[in-house]
């Protein structure tokens, strides 16, 4: 197991945008080290994000996002955002040769772009 490097992690969160940090501390919280959560919450506080805003985002995430059995939100297949929709898609070789069907997860933006609506929700 790799030791937690607070200095390196601090640099990472200072460079991340606020929306990404909000996703980390809400949707992906269950898979994070307690020290990482504390550092992200401190950075959000430094950026004037309130505890109420974080709680509202957490509630929204819990009602909209898809979760793995370990409690961590599934990630969109096309970006780092939490997934809100899932549909069966194809695992492709070299980006075009379909190999086998698999679950594809989509964030709100990519679900719209790929025409994945509520009827595709698994």
GIWO-V705995 format. One line per field, one symbol per residue. phi: phi as a letter, one per 40 degrees, with the letter a starting at -180 (. if undefined). A space follows every 10 residues. Layout:
phi->???
//
This chain:
phi->.cccbccccd cccccccccc cccccbcbdc bbcdcccccc cccccdcgcc cccccccccc cccbccbcdc gccccdcbac cccbbbacbb cbcfgaccba cacbbbcdcc cccbgcbccc cb
//
